Amino acid sequence: MLDALSAVVVVTTVGTEEEANSLAEELVGRRHAACVNVLPIRRSVYRWKGKLCEDSEFLLLIKSLEESYPAIEAAIRELHSYELPEILCFDVRQGEARFLKWLADSVTKSASAPDAAG
């Protein structure tokens, strides 16, 4: 049984829906992630190179395993359009057992995981 503590959610933001969808499909296609949710962000406010900036972005919630984090980070760096992409990883402390098993099976290269909505 998968320990919930080995499950992670990685977040990143991108500037366009096209880039969000492309990155999500790559991460799932490469089996780095079981599921990626793409959420529109109406407004992001941040400081960049000394200036206050405001943009609309898309947030990606990337559901995976801790062991896949290095590959996720590398793929984001490879495919991302930002000079400095946001890449944050959060441990999952608890989760529904069957969902966690599906997550692990979906990321494991040798498994043939059943489809599930994430």
Secondary structure, 3 states (H helix, E strand, C coil): CCCHHHEEEEEEEECCHHHHHHHHHHHHHCCCCCEEEEEEEEEEEEEECCEEEEEEEEEEEEEEEHHHHHHHHHHHHHHCCCCCCCCEEEECCCCCHHHHHHHHHHHCCCCCCCCCCC
